[in-house]
Amino acid sequence: MKRRKILAFICTVLTAAYLFAVPASASVSDAVTSTWTTAKIQIQAVVDNVVFPAIDVILAVLLFVKIGAAYLDYRKHGQLEWTPIAIIFGGLLFSLTAPLYIWTII
């Protein structure tokens, strides 16, 4: 008698789960694509208005400090080291122009 009640309860629960189940027709790639599409505008705004200007300021300060140190080094030793200045300047140019083309790559 007790087994019948347990078996009837299990059958009822399984039947209810089968009847009320919603079939899933979406895939993981659709979910990721829709999430990226909705978040893309916000990510672009934050990166363009916060991240790249912060990198630009840091590189500009670093460039001026390096130019000053190179000048002092030139006065002390008589030779000028252009390589670090050129590398920092190239990085500054890259970060200044990156918002124009980075979103077409991504």
C-alpha positions in Angstrom: 0.0 0.0 0.0 2.8 2.4 0.9 4.7 1.5 -2.3 1.6 2.3 -4.4 1.3 5.7 -2.9 5.0 6.5 -3.4 4.8 5.2 -7.0 1.7 7.2 -7.7 3.3 10.3 -6.3 6.4 9.8 -8.4 4.3 9.3 -11.5 2.3 12.4 -10.7 5.4 14.5 -10.2 7.1 13.2 -13.4 3.9 13.8 -15.4 3.6 17.3 -14.1 7.2 18.0 -14.9 6.7 16.7 -18.4 3.6 18.8 -19.0 4.9 22.0 -17.6 8.4 21.8 -19.1 9.2 24.5 -21.6 11.2 23.3 -24.6 14.4 25.3 -25.0 15.0 26.3 -28.6 17.9 28.8 -28.0 21.5 27.9 -28.2 24.5 29.2 -26.2 25.8 31.1 -29.2 22.6 33.0 -29.6 22.7 34.0 -25.9 26.3 35.1 -26.2 25.6 37.0 -29.4 22.6 38.8 -28.0 24.4 39.7 -24.7 27.4 41.1 -26.7 25.1 43.1 -28.9 23.4 44.8 -26.0 26.6 45.4 -24.0 28.7 46.5 -27.0 27.5 50.1 -27.0 28.2 50.5 -23.2 31.6 48.9 -23.5 32.5 51.2 -26.4 31.5 54.3 -24.5 33.5 53.3 -21.4 36.6 52.4 -23.4 36.5 55.4 -25.6 35.7 57.9 -22.8 37.6 56.5 -19.9 40.2 53.9 -20.7 41.9 55.4 -23.8 42.1 59.0 -22.3 43.7 57.5 -19.1 46.3 55.6 -21.1 46.9 58.8 -23.2 47.6 60.9 -20.1 49.9 58.3 -18.6 51.9 58.0 -21.8 52.1 61.7 -22.3 53.4 62.2 -18.7 55.8 59.4 -19.2 57.0 60.9 -22.5 57.7 64.3 -21.0 59.5 62.7 -18.1 61.6 60.6 -20.4 62.5 63.6 -22.6 63.6 65.5 -19.5 65.7 62.6 -18.3 67.2 62.2 -21.8 68.1 65.9 -21.8 69.8 65.7 -18.4 71.6 62.5 -19.5 72.7 64.4 -22.7 74.1 67.3 -20.6 75.9 64.9 -18.3 77.3 62.3 -20.8 77.0 64.0 -24.1 75.0 61.4 -25.9 71.2 61.2 -26.5 69.2 58.0 -26.3 66.3 58.2 -28.8 65.0 54.7 -28.6 62.9 54.9 -25.4 61.5 58.3 -26.5 60.5 56.9 -29.9 58.9 53.8 -28.4 56.8 55.9 -25.9 55.8 58.3 -28.7 54.8 55.4 -30.9 52.6 54.0 -28.1 51.1 57.4 -27.5 50.2 57.8 -31.2 48.8 54.3 -31.2 46.6 54.9 -28.2 45.5 58.3 -29.5 44.3 56.8 -32.8 43.1 53.5 -31.6 39.4 54.5 -31.0 39.1 55.3 -34.7 39.8 51.8 -35.9 39.7 49.4 -32.9 36.0 48.7 -33.1 36.1 47.7 -36.7 38.7 45.0 -35.8 36.7 43.7 -32.8 
